[in-house]
Amino acid sequence: MIWLIGCKGMLGSEVARQLEQNKYHWVGTDKEVDITDREALSAFEKSVETSSYLDTTSTDKHIKWIINCAGYTNVEQAQEEAELADQVNNVGALNIARTARSIGAKLIHISSDYVFNGKSSQAYTEDMPKDPLGVYGQSKSAGEEAIQKEMTQFYILRTAWLYGFDGKNFVYNMTKLMNSQNQVNVINDQTGSPTCAVELASVILKIIEKSDNATEAFGKHSAPAFGIYHFTNAGQTTWYDFAQEIYKLGKKSGKITQDCTINPCSTAEYGATVERPAFSVLSKDKICKELKIKLPSWQSCLEKFIKSERFNPV
Ligand SMILES: NC(=O)c1ccc[n+]([C@@H]2O[C@H](COP(=O)([O-])OP(=O)(O)OC[C@H]3O[C@@H](n4cnc5c(N)ncnc54)[C@H](OP(=O)(O)O)[C@@H]3O)[C@@H](O)[C@H]2O)c1
């Protein structure tokens, strides 16, 4: 049994869809089981193990995996609500790690490129020193450390510039703006790697599959090693170039129906209130080697996303 926490969020909805599609036994919770409340997590876990409403055998009711897609994700608001951001992203992660450890479950937890300060000129590897710039990044970094201190059977996946079908995101925002305005200003001095939730969710499922089907051969265990991994789509871009690609693909697919001029601007000109990493490209060498996967380019993932029938900017 897999317990998906944050199942109604942007990433969580995609993971839920893929778990369902691949016929996993899973249960999902969101805000109704508050991760800042350790007792609420324990009570839910017990209710699953003893429940009769799930049409599964008693062994299937044992939670072997917890996937945590819940989080406090509003970077600007976190500056004003530091205590709440810390409760959800740090204390919440700790509570989940404790719950996982107490039942012997493995944990997959999602973290962020914002744990870095963005001053590097080369792609960040997993072992590079962290130095978050704002409250959100600090809370995500503290959550990672809480998990690392509490348990060993974890996979922390740091991702970046995430967009998906079921939630507010840059691709949807741009599409809406480009369909309603004839000019948009977009920041061109921040560089990163977009990540479509579809690919991130499928990597989460791949970790579970590889681990569940692991074998011993020549004294070596084939399960992916526990630890921290980076995952985004391949390549890098600025928000400005990302917006240009959205416009091009939106026009081509008929999802953007009017002309719009995209103006590059600096973070300072844009008037951003929170400092964000200027360069947050993550090296994905470790995950590619461990899972034996090749990463699709961010442009090809964006094209599939925009062309999809599920594309619905709300
Ligand atoms: N979005 C990005 O660009 C990005 C980039 C890097 C990393 N990440 C990380 O990726 C993960 C998923 O992000 P996302 O964009 O899918 O987030 P999201 O859409 O904001 O989803 C998070 C979910 O967690 C729920 N939640 C909030 N507080 C909770 C609590 N106390 N107990 C239980 N559930 C709670 C939220 O409910 P409400 O919506 O009702 O608050 C929401 O359903 C997060 O860990 C995030 O930090 C995101």
The ligand as an SDF file (V2000), in Angstrom:
LIG
                    3D

 48 52  0  0  0  0  0  0  0  0999 V2000
    5.7020   24.4380   -7.7850 N   0  0  0  0  0  0  0  0  0  0  0  0
    7.0140   24.5280   -8.0090 C   0  0  0  0  0  0  0  0  0  0  0  0
    7.4750   25.2760   -8.8880 O   0  0  0  0  0  0  0  0  0  0  0  0
    7.9740   23.7120   -7.1830 C   0  0  0  0  0  0  0  0  0  0  0  0
    9.3360   23.8230   -7.4490 C   0  0  0  0  0  0  0  0  0  0  0  0
   10.2240   23.0590   -6.6890 C   0  0  0  0  0  0  0  0  0  0  0  0
    9.7440   22.2020   -5.7050 C   0  0  0  0  0  0  0  0  0  0  0  0
    8.4110   22.1280   -5.4530 N   0  0  0  0  0  0  0  0  0  0  0  0
    7.9430   21.2260   -4.3930 C   0  0  0  0  0  0  0  0  0  0  0  0
    7.1300   20.2280   -5.0050 O   0  0  0  0  0  0  0  0  0  0  0  0
    6.1210   19.7880   -4.0690 C   0  0  0  0  0  0  0  0  0  0  0  0
    4.7590   19.8230   -4.7390 C   0  0  0  0  0  0  0  0  0  0  0  0
    4.5170   21.1450   -5.1790 O   0  0  0  0  0  0  0  0  0  0  0  0
    3.1340   21.5740   -5.8530 P   0  0  0  0  0  0  0  0  0  0  0  0
    3.4270   22.7350   -6.7330 O   0  0  0  0  0  0  0  0  0  0  0  0
    2.4280   20.3830   -6.3870 O   0  0  0  0  0  0  0  0  0  0  0  0
    2.3790   22.1170   -4.5640 O   0  0  0  0  0  0  0  0  0  0  0  0
    0.8270   22.4940   -4.3570 P   0  0  0  0  0  0  0  0  0  0  0  0
    0.1010   22.4560   -5.6510 O   0  0  0  0  0  0  0  0  0  0  0  0
    0.8140   23.7380   -3.5450 O   0  0  0  0  0  0  0  0  0  0  0  0
    0.3080   21.2490   -3.4940 O   0  0  0  0  0  0  0  0  0  0  0  0
    0.6120   21.0950   -2.1540 C   0  0  0  0  0  0  0  0  0  0  0  0
   -0.5620   20.4280   -1.4830 C   0  0  0  0  0  0  0  0  0  0  0  0
   -0.2760   20.3030   -0.0730 O   0  0  0  0  0  0  0  0  0  0  0  0
   -1.4450   20.7050    0.6370 C   0  0  0  0  0  0  0  0  0  0  0  0
   -1.0960   21.1210    2.0050 N   0  0  0  0  0  0  0  0  0  0  0  0
   -0.6720   22.3370    2.4160 C   0  0  0  0  0  0  0  0  0  0  0  0
   -0.5210   22.3430    3.7560 N   0  0  0  0  0  0  0  0  0  0  0  0
   -0.8310   21.1060    4.1890 C   0  0  0  0  0  0  0  0  0  0  0  0
   -0.8910   20.4950    5.4790 C   0  0  0  0  0  0  0  0  0  0  0  0
   -0.5920   21.1840    6.5820 N   0  0  0  0  0  0  0  0  0  0  0  0
   -1.2750   19.2050    5.5680 N   0  0  0  0  0  0  0  0  0  0  0  0
   -1.5920   18.4940    4.4620 C   0  0  0  0  0  0  0  0  0  0  0  0
   -1.5760   19.0250    3.2090 N   0  0  0  0  0  0  0  0  0  0  0  0
   -1.1970   20.3070    3.0810 C   0  0  0  0  0  0  0  0  0  0  0  0
   -1.9750   21.8420   -0.1960 C   0  0  0  0  0  0  0  0  0  0  0  0
   -3.3070   22.1900    0.1470 O   0  0  0  0  0  0  0  0  0  0  0  0
   -3.8130   23.7160   -0.1590 P   0  0  0  0  0  0  0  0  0  0  0  0
   -3.5720   23.9550   -1.6170 O   0  0  0  0  0  0  0  0  0  0  0  0
   -5.2340   23.6750    0.2480 O   0  0  0  0  0  0  0  0  0  0  0  0
   -2.9520   24.6070    0.6850 O   0  0  0  0  0  0  0  0  0  0  0  0
   -1.8570   21.2390   -1.5920 C   0  0  0  0  0  0  0  0  0  0  0  0
   -2.9460   20.4010   -1.9170 O   0  0  0  0  0  0  0  0  0  0  0  0
    6.2530   20.6910   -2.8330 C   0  0  0  0  0  0  0  0  0  0  0  0
    7.0260   20.0380   -1.8840 O   0  0  0  0  0  0  0  0  0  0  0  0
    7.0560   21.8870   -3.3630 C   0  0  0  0  0  0  0  0  0  0  0  0
    7.8040   22.5010   -2.3400 O   0  0  0  0  0  0  0  0  0  0  0  0
    7.5110   22.8580   -6.1810 C   0  0  0  0  0  0  0  0  0  0  0  0
  1  2  1  0
  2  3  2  0
  2  4  1  0
  4  5  1  0
  4 48  2  0
  5  6  2  0
  6  7  1  0
  7  8  2  0
  8  9  1  0
  8 48  1  0
  9 10  1  0
  9 46  1  0
 10 11  1  0
 11 12  1  0
 11 44  1  0
 12 13  1  0
 13 14  1  0
 14 15  2  0
 14 16  1  0
 14 17  1  0
 17 18  1  0
 18 19  2  0
 18 20  1  0
 18 21  1  0
 21 22  1  0
 22 23  1  0
 23 24  1  0
 23 42  1  0
 24 25  1  0
 25 26  1  0
 25 36  1  0
 26 27  1  0
 26 35  1  0
 27 28  2  0
 28 29  1  0
 29 30  1  0
 29 35  2  0
 30 31  1  0
 30 32  2  0
 32 33  1  0
 33 34  2  0
 34 35  1  0
 36 37  1  0
 36 42  1  0
 37 38  1  0
 38 39  2  0
 38 40  1  0
 38 41  1  0
 42 43  1  0
 44 45  1  0
 44 46  1  0
 46 47  1  0
M  CHG  2   8   1  16  -1
M  END
$$$$
